[in-house]
Amino acid sequence: MFSELSPEMQMVAVIIGLAVLFILVMLNHKRNQQKRQSRKDKAFGKSVSERRKNKKL
């Protein structure tokens, strides 16, 4: 596939591919940070104890 392209076009394709991968990683990192921030405010122990109480009822 790449052998048909000139060496300059191969370099351009590699750079574009790396740029796309970099953007995808950055977007995923941003999404994961937002998830982590939303979980930081939750009280895990409190919610577990409430679920246990509700199960017994």
Stockholm file with secondary structure:
# STOCKHOLM 1.0

chainA/1-57         MFSELSPEMQMVAVIIGLAVLFILVMLNHKRNQQKRQSRKDKAFGKSVSERRKNKKL
#=GR chainA/1-57 SS CGGGSCHHHHHHHHHHHHHHHHHHHHHHHHHHHHHHHHHHTSCHHHHHHHHHHHHHC
#=GC SS_cons        CGGGSCHHHHHHHHHHHHHHHHHHHHHHHHHHHHHHHHHHTSCHHHHHHHHHHHHHC
//
